Amino acid sequence: MKRRAVAIVSAVVVVLLAAAALVVRGGSEGFAGKFFGRARVHKAERASSKAREYHVEIVRDRPDTIRFPRESFQSLNIRTVEVEPAPPPEPLRLPGRVVVDPNRLLLVHSRFSGELVRIGTVQDRTEVRTLRYGDHVMKGDLMAVVWSKEIGEKKSELVDAVSKLHADKKTLDRMKSAAPGAVALLKIIEAERNVQADQIALEKAERTLRSWRLSEKEIQAVYQEAADVEKGESDPENDKSWAELEIRAPITGTILERNFNEGAMIDPDDVLFQVADLSQLMVVASVYEEDLPALRRLDPAHRNWKIDLKSDPYDQPIEGTFEQTGPIIDPKVHTGVVLGWVNNENMTLAAGQFITATIELPADPNLVVIPTAALIEEGGLSYVFVETDAEKHEFVRRKIVVTRRGRRNLFVCGASAPEQGCGGDSLRVGERVIVTSVLELSAELEAARSRHETAQNN
């Protein structure tokens, strides 16, 4: 068997050598020459066909512009799409919470030390009770009464000033009505000076009470007490409220805190109540630092958002506005703070609730959008083929700047972008770019440029 195999191999080798000899002797006219020549021609035709697969030519004086012969353009099935304006980005959805607006929160103090003798009341369903957390008060409502000896002393000073002024005026009138020479002129001048001093003391006492924010009614009650004292009359009811200081609601709002009960001794530093106007709440939302520039570019008139409660999936969004972005970034989570306000006149929101704030962002007028299939990336640069002459099938390879990438589309600097500091050439809305075989066409462009340069050199 081994000998038979060796014999067969030897025979094949001999045949091949004989065929080679015939080619050498007979040249291309011989049978073997024709056979191998046809093989070489077929191989050359396939190579030529492959070279013509992406055949393009360079447009004269425009080295980055290619032109397709009509047959090549049709056979390659070149497809183009129109450059479109960039659509609006996805809305920002910011987590946050609603809180009491600090500008609508007031702390209620007593201006004097003393005893808290009475707390304001409110009519409940079936009874009258003292004010407590959650009660609604109107501006000027009585919230508490403090008994303070300082108030009593200042009221007494006003009564004393009124009484002394009346007495000194009577003395002066008597001196002036006496017979000429009966009273020394120096005495009259001194009496006039006493009346002036009494008038100054009265105005000082009255202004002190007004600076302590006693109402006009309370001050007139002091004057009435002075008149009763002069007549020798005294109202026992005045003694009960003589040293009382009424504390009234500074704004219309809701009581958030009540810290003392009746009978407590208080000081001016003590906070008796906290009252807040909850008809408008502050929204504190967190935004990632990469989204802050988009918010800051918004026109103040368009800084609107919609507030959704996380605890209620069926609630209707509440419209509001935001006005301020915090200047500090949290180093742990890299988020900033956005502050805004939301209307709460119907009291559907509660301070402290978690919310989601949705902000609709406008489309960037400086950007256009193209399919990702149109992109050519070479050497760290980005290019696309842009149609310059539809009839002649001419396209220029143009450098672009990609600002954002999506799965199917790219956001590219538009016509107005160079003024915004966006380098590279721009794409204009309505231009058309190639989206098929762009990498092969870019390679063919380089090959065509090489052929063009070689032909010029020769």
C-alpha positions as CSV (number, residue, x, y, z in Angstrom):
1,M,0.0,0.0,0.0
2,K,2.8,2.4,0.9
3,R,4.5,1.7,-2.4
4,R,1.2,2.4,-4.4
5,A,0.7,5.7,-2.6
6,V,4.3,6.8,-3.3
7,A,3.8,5.9,-7.0
8,I,0.6,8.0,-7.2
9,V,2.3,11.0,-5.7
10,S,5.2,10.7,-8.0
11,A,2.9,10.5,-11.0
12,V,1.1,13.7,-10.0
13,V,4.4,15.6,-9.6
14,V,5.5,14.4,-13.0
15,V,2.3,15.7,-14.6
16,L,2.7,19.1,-13.0
17,L,6.3,19.4,-14.1
18,A,5.3,18.5,-17.7
19,A,2.5,21.1,-17.7
20,A,4.9,23.8,-16.5
21,A,7.3,22.8,-19.2
22,L,4.6,23.2,-21.8
23,V,3.8,26.6,-20.5
24,V,7.4,27.6,-20.9
25,R,7.8,26.1,-24.3
26,G,4.4,27.0,-25.7
27,G,3.9,30.4,-24.1
28,S,0.5,31.9,-23.8
29,E,-0.7,30.2,-27.0
30,G,-0.4,26.8,-25.6
31,F,-3.2,24.9,-23.8
32,A,-1.7,25.3,-20.3
33,G,-0.8,28.9,-20.9
34,K,-4.4,29.7,-21.9
35,F,-5.7,27.8,-18.9
36,F,-3.6,29.7,-16.4
37,G,-4.0,33.0,-18.3
38,R,-7.8,32.7,-18.0
39,A,-7.4,32.1,-14.2
40,R,-5.3,35.2,-13.9
41,V,-7.8,37.3,-15.9
42,H,-10.7,36.1,-13.8
43,K,-8.8,37.0,-10.6
44,A,-8.0,40.5,-11.9
45,E,-11.6,41.1,-12.9
46,R,-12.8,40.2,-9.4
47,A,-10.2,42.6,-7.9
48,S,-11.2,45.4,-10.3
49,S,-14.9,44.8,-9.5
50,K,-14.1,45.1,-5.8
51,A,-12.1,48.3,-6.3
52,R,-15.1,49.8,-8.1
53,E,-17.5,48.8,-5.3
54,Y,-17.1,52.2,-3.6
55,H,-15.7,54.1,-6.5
56,V,-15.8,57.9,-6.0
57,E,-13.9,60.8,-7.5
58,I,-12.5,64.0,-6.0
59,V,-14.2,67.3,-7.1
60,R,-11.6,69.6,-8.6
61,D,-10.2,72.2,-6.1
62,R,-12.3,70.7,-3.3
63,P,-10.2,67.9,-1.7
64,D,-12.9,67.1,0.9
65,T,-15.7,66.8,-1.6
66,I,-16.5,63.6,-3.4
67,R,-18.7,62.9,-6.5
68,F,-20.5,59.7,-7.2
69,P,-21.0,58.5,-10.8
70,R,-24.7,57.8,-11.3
71,E,-24.2,54.0,-11.6
72,S,-22.2,53.9,-8.3
73,F,-24.7,56.0,-6.4
74,Q,-27.5,53.7,-7.4
75,S,-25.6,50.5,-7.0
76,L,-24.4,51.5,-3.5
77,N,-27.9,52.5,-2.5
78,I,-26.7,55.7,-0.8
79,R,-29.3,56.9,1.6
80,T,-29.5,60.4,3.2
81,V,-31.5,62.0,6.0
82,E,-32.4,65.6,6.8
83,V,-30.7,67.4,9.6
84,E,-33.4,68.3,12.2
85,P,-33.6,70.7,15.1
86,A,-32.8,69.2,18.4
87,P,-35.9,68.2,20.3
88,P,-36.5,69.3,23.9
89,P,-34.6,67.2,26.4
90,E,-36.3,64.9,28.9
91,P,-37.9,66.9,31.7
92,L,-35.9,67.1,34.9
93,R,-37.6,65.3,37.8
94,L,-36.1,66.5,41.0
95,P,-36.8,64.9,44.4
96,G,-37.5,67.3,47.3
97,R,-39.9,68.3,50.0
98,V,-42.2,71.2,50.9
99,V,-41.3,73.2,53.9
100,V,-42.7,76.3,55.7
101,D,-41.6,79.5,54.0
102,P,-39.2,81.2,56.5
103,N,-40.5,84.6,55.3
104,R,-44.0,83.6,56.4
105,L,-43.1,82.2,59.8
106,L,-43.2,84.4,62.9
107,L,-42.2,83.8,66.4
108,V,-44.5,85.3,69.1
109,H,-42.7,86.7,72.2
110,S,-43.7,88.8,75.2
111,R,-41.9,92.2,75.2
112,F,-41.7,92.0,79.0
113,S,-41.1,89.5,81.7
114,G,-44.1,88.4,83.7
115,E,-46.7,85.8,84.3
116,L,-48.8,84.3,81.5
117,V,-52.2,84.7,83.0
118,R,-54.4,83.9,80.1
119,I,-54.2,82.2,76.7
120,G,-56.5,83.1,73.8
121,T,-59.5,81.0,73.1
122,V,-61.2,79.6,70.0
123,Q,-64.7,78.3,69.4
124,D,-64.6,74.5,68.8
125,R,-67.5,72.5,67.6
126,T,-69.2,72.2,71.0
127,E,-67.0,74.2,73.4
128,V,-64.7,77.2,73.8
129,R,-61.1,76.1,74.4
130,T,-57.7,77.6,74.5
131,L,-55.5,77.9,71.4
132,R,-53.4,74.9,70.5
133,Y,-51.3,73.5,67.7
134,G,-53.0,73.6,64.3
135,D,-55.5,76.3,65.1
136,H,-56.0,79.1,62.6
137,V,-55.8,82.7,63.8
138,M,-56.5,86.0,62.1
139,K,-54.1,88.9,62.3
140,G,-54.9,90.9,65.5
141,D,-56.6,88.0,67.4
142,L,-55.8,87.8,71.1
143,M,-53.3,85.0,71.7
144,A,-52.2,85.5,75.3
145,V,-52.2,88.0,78.2
146,V,-49.1,88.6,80.3
147,W,-49.2,90.3,83.7
148,S,-46.1,92.5,84.0
149,K,-45.2,95.1,86.6
150,E,-43.3,97.0,84.0
151,I,-46.4,97.7,82.1
152,G,-48.2,98.8,85.3
153,E,-45.4,101.1,86.2
154,K,-45.3,102.8,82.8
155,K,-49.0,103.2,82.8
156,S,-48.8,104.8,86.3
157,E,-46.1,107.1,85.1
158,L,-48.4,108.4,82.4
159,V,-51.2,108.8,84.9
160,D,-48.8,110.7,87.2
161,A,-47.7,112.9,84.3
162,V,-51.2,113.8,83.4
163,S,-52.2,114.5,87.0
164,K,-49.1,116.7,87.6
165,L,-49.6,118.6,84.4
166,H,-53.2,119.4,85.3
167,A,-52.2,120.5,88.8
168,D,-49.4,122.7,87.6
169,K,-51.6,124.3,84.9
170,K,-54.1,125.2,87.6
171,T,-51.4,126.8,89.7
172,L,-50.1,128.8,86.8
173,D,-53.6,130.0,85.9
174,R,-54.2,131.2,89.5
175,M,-50.9,133.0,89.5
176,K,-51.7,134.8,86.3
177,S,-55.2,135.7,87.5
178,A,-53.9,137.3,90.7
179,A,-53.7,141.1,91.1
180,P,-50.7,142.7,89.4
181,G,-47.7,142.6,91.7
182,A,-49.3,140.1,94.1
183,V,-47.1,137.2,92.7
184,A,-43.5,137.7,91.9
185,L,-42.6,137.5,88.2
186,L,-39.9,134.9,89.0
187,K,-42.6,132.6,90.5
188,I,-44.7,132.9,87.4
189,I,-41.8,132.0,85.2
190,E,-41.0,129.0,87.4
191,A,-44.6,127.8,87.2
192,E,-44.5,128.1,83.4
193,R,-41.3,126.1,83.4
194,N,-43.0,123.4,85.5
195,V,-45.9,123.1,83.1
196,Q,-43.5,122.7,80.2
197,A,-41.6,120.0,82.1
198,D,-44.9,118.2,82.9
199,Q,-45.8,118.3,79.2
200,I,-42.5,116.7,78.3
201,A,-42.9,114.0,80.9
202,L,-46.4,113.2,79.7
203,E,-45.3,112.9,76.0
204,K,-42.3,110.7,77.1
205,A,-44.6,108.3,79.0
206,E,-47.1,108.1,76.2
207,R,-44.4,107.5,73.6
208,T,-42.9,104.8,75.7
209,L,-46.2,102.9,75.8
210,R,-46.6,103.3,72.1
211,S,-43.1,102.0,71.5
212,W,-44.2,99.0,73.5
213,R,-47.0,98.6,71.0
214,L,-49.9,99.3,73.3
215,S,-53.0,99.8,71.3
216,E,-54.7,103.2,71.0
217,K,-57.6,101.8,73.1
218,E,-55.2,100.8,75.9
219,I,-53.6,104.3,75.9
220,Q,-57.0,106.0,76.0
221,A,-57.9,103.8,79.0
222,V,-54.8,105.1,80.8
223,Y,-56.0,108.7,80.2
224,Q,-59.4,107.8,81.4
225,E,-57.9,106.4,84.6
226,A,-56.0,109.6,85.1
227,A,-59.3,111.6,84.7
228,D,-61.1,109.3,87.2
229,V,-58.2,109.7,89.7
230,E,-58.5,113.5,89.4
231,K,-62.3,113.3,90.1
232,G,-61.7,111.0,93.0
233,E,-63.3,108.1,91.2
234,S,-61.7,104.7,90.5
235,D,-62.9,101.8,88.4
236,P,-62.1,98.4,90.1
237,E,-62.1,96.7,86.7
238,N,-59.1,98.8,85.7
239,D,-57.1,97.4,88.6
240,K,-57.5,93.9,87.2
241,S,-56.1,94.7,83.8
242,W,-53.8,97.6,84.8
243,A,-50.6,95.6,84.4
244,E,-51.8,93.3,81.7
245,L,-50.1,93.1,78.3
246,E,-52.2,91.7,75.4
247,I,-50.3,89.6,72.9
248,R,-52.0,89.4,69.5
249,A,-51.5,87.5,66.3
250,P,-49.0,89.3,64.1
251,I,-50.2,87.6,60.9
252,T,-53.1,85.4,59.7
253,G,-51.9,81.9,59.8
254,T,-51.7,78.5,61.6
255,I,-50.2,77.9,65.0
256,L,-47.3,75.5,64.6
257,E,-46.1,75.6,68.3
258,R,-47.5,76.6,71.7
259,N,-44.8,76.3,74.3
260,F,-46.3,77.6,77.6
261,N,-49.4,77.1,79.7
262,E,-51.3,79.6,81.9
263,G,-49.4,80.5,85.1
264,A,-45.9,80.1,83.6
265,M,-43.3,82.8,84.2
266,I,-41.9,84.0,80.9
267,D,-39.1,86.3,79.7
268,P,-38.8,88.3,76.4
269,D,-36.5,85.6,75.0
270,D,-39.1,82.9,75.3
271,V,-41.1,81.8,72.2
272,L,-44.8,81.6,73.2
273,F,-46.1,80.7,69.8
274,Q,-45.0,80.0,66.3
275,V,-47.4,81.2,63.6
276,A,-47.0,80.5,59.9
277,D,-48.9,81.4,56.8
278,L,-49.3,78.1,55.0
279,S,-51.1,79.5,52.0
280,Q,-47.8,79.4,50.2
281,L,-45.0,76.8,50.9
282,M,-41.4,76.7,50.0
283,V,-40.2,73.8,47.8
284,V,-36.6,72.5,48.4
285,A,-35.5,70.2,45.6
286,S,-32.2,68.5,44.8
287,V,-30.6,68.7,41.4
288,Y,-27.4,67.1,40.1
289,E,-24.6,69.5,39.4
290,E,-24.6,68.6,35.6
291,D,-28.2,69.8,35.3
292,L,-27.6,73.1,37.1
293,P,-26.4,75.0,34.0
294,A,-29.6,74.2,32.1
295,L,-31.7,75.6,35.0
296,R,-29.6,78.7,35.2
297,R,-30.0,79.4,31.5
298,L,-33.8,79.5,31.8
299,D,-35.4,82.8,31.5
300,P,-36.8,84.0,34.8
301,A,-40.3,84.2,33.3
302,H,-40.1,80.5,32.4
303,R,-38.8,79.1,35.6
304,N,-41.9,77.0,36.3
305,W,-42.3,73.5,37.7
306,K,-45.1,71.1,38.6
307,I,-45.2,69.5,42.0
308,D,-46.4,65.9,42.5
309,L,-46.9,64.3,45.9
310,K,-45.0,61.0,46.3
311,S,-47.6,59.8,48.8
312,D,-50.5,60.2,46.4
313,P,-50.2,58.6,43.0
314,Y,-53.6,60.0,41.9
315,D,-53.0,63.7,42.8
316,Q,-53.1,66.4,40.1
317,P,-49.8,68.3,39.6
318,I,-49.6,71.7,41.3
319,E,-48.0,74.4,39.3
320,G,-45.4,76.6,41.0
321,T,-42.2,78.6,40.3
322,F,-38.6,78.4,41.3
323,E,-36.4,81.4,41.6
324,Q,-33.1,80.4,43.2
325,T,-30.4,77.8,42.7
326,G,-28.2,77.3,45.7
327,P,-24.5,78.3,45.3
328,I,-23.2,75.3,47.2
329,I,-22.8,71.7,46.0
330,D,-23.2,68.9,48.6
331,P,-19.8,67.2,48.5
332,K,-21.3,63.8,49.4
333,V,-23.9,63.4,46.7
334,H,-22.9,66.2,44.4
335,T,-26.3,67.9,44.2
336,G,-27.3,71.5,44.5
337,V,-30.5,73.0,46.0
338,V,-33.3,74.6,44.0
339,L,-35.7,76.8,45.9
340,G,-39.1,77.7,44.8
341,W,-42.7,78.2,45.9
342,V,-46.0,76.6,45.4
343,N,-49.5,77.8,46.1
344,N,-51.3,76.1,48.9
345,E,-54.5,78.1,49.5
346,N,-56.6,75.0,49.5
347,M,-54.3,73.4,52.1
348,T,-53.8,70.2,50.1
349,L,-50.0,70.2,50.9
350,A,-48.5,69.7,54.3
351,A,-45.1,71.0,55.3
352,G,-42.6,68.2,55.3
353,Q,-44.1,66.1,52.6
354,F,-41.9,64.5,50.0
355,I,-42.5,65.7,46.4
356,T,-41.2,65.3,42.9
357,A,-40.7,68.6,41.0
358,T,-40.9,68.3,37.2
359,I,-39.3,71.0,35.1
360,E,-39.8,71.1,31.3
361,L,-36.7,72.3,29.5
362,P,-36.8,74.0,26.2
363,A,-34.9,72.7,23.1
364,D,-31.5,74.1,22.7
365,P,-31.6,76.4,19.6
366,N,-27.8,75.9,19.1
367,L,-28.1,72.1,18.6
368,V,-29.3,69.9,15.7
369,V,-29.8,66.1,15.7
370,I,-28.6,63.5,13.2
371,P,-28.6,59.6,13.3
372,T,-25.6,57.9,14.8
373,A,-25.2,56.0,11.6
374,A,-24.0,59.2,9.9
375,L,-21.0,59.6,12.3
376,I,-17.4,59.1,11.2
377,E,-14.7,59.2,13.9
378,E,-11.1,59.3,12.9
379,G,-8.1,60.4,15.0
380,G,-10.3,61.8,17.8
381,L,-12.3,64.0,15.4
382,S,-15.9,63.6,14.2
383,Y,-17.1,64.0,10.6
384,V,-20.2,63.5,8.4
385,F,-20.8,63.6,4.7
386,V,-23.1,66.5,3.9
387,E,-24.8,66.8,0.5
388,T,-23.7,69.9,-1.4
389,D,-25.2,69.1,-4.9
390,A,-28.1,66.6,-5.2
391,E,-28.1,66.5,-9.0
392,K,-24.4,65.8,-9.3
393,H,-24.3,63.5,-6.2
394,E,-21.6,65.6,-4.5
395,F,-20.9,65.4,-0.8
396,V,-18.4,67.2,1.5
397,R,-16.9,65.5,4.5
398,R,-17.4,68.1,7.2
399,K,-16.0,68.2,10.7
400,I,-18.6,68.5,13.5
401,V,-18.7,68.7,17.3
402,V,-20.9,66.2,19.1
403,T,-22.2,67.5,22.3
404,R,-24.4,64.6,23.5
405,R,-24.9,61.0,22.3
406,G,-28.0,58.9,22.4
407,R,-28.7,55.3,21.4
408,R,-30.0,56.3,17.9
409,N,-29.3,60.1,17.6
410,L,-26.5,62.5,18.1
411,F,-26.8,66.1,19.2
412,V,-24.4,68.3,17.2
413,C,-23.5,72.0,17.2
414,G,-25.8,73.9,14.9
415,A,-25.5,77.0,12.8
416,S,-25.5,79.4,15.7
417,A,-23.2,77.3,17.8
418,P,-19.8,78.8,16.8
419,E,-20.9,82.1,18.4
420,Q,-21.5,80.1,21.6
421,G,-18.0,78.8,21.7
422,C,-18.7,75.5,19.9
423,G,-15.7,74.7,17.7
424,G,-15.8,73.0,14.3
425,D,-18.1,73.5,11.3
426,S,-21.8,73.6,11.8
427,L,-24.7,71.7,10.5
428,R,-27.9,73.6,9.4
429,V,-31.4,72.4,9.7
430,G,-32.5,71.1,6.4
431,E,-29.1,69.9,5.1
432,R,-28.8,66.2,4.3
433,V,-26.2,63.7,5.5
434,I,-25.3,60.2,4.4
435,V,-26.2,57.4,6.8
436,T,-25.1,54.3,4.8
437,S,-21.6,53.0,4.4
438,V,-20.0,56.1,5.7
439,L,-16.8,54.4,7.0
440,E,-16.2,52.8,3.6
441,L,-16.9,56.1,1.9
442,S,-14.4,57.9,4.1
443,A,-11.8,55.3,3.3
444,E,-12.6,55.6,-0.4
445,L,-12.3,59.4,-0.1
446,E,-8.8,59.0,1.3
447,A,-7.9,56.5,-1.5
448,A,-9.3,58.9,-4.1
449,R,-7.3,61.8,-2.7
450,S,-4.2,59.7,-2.9
451,R,-4.9,58.8,-6.5
452,H,-5.6,62.4,-7.3
453,E,-2.4,63.6,-5.7
454,T,-0.4,60.9,-7.5
455,A,-2.0,61.9,-10.8
456,Q,-1.1,65.6,-10.2
457,N,2.5,64.7,-9.4
458,N,2.9,62.6,-12.5
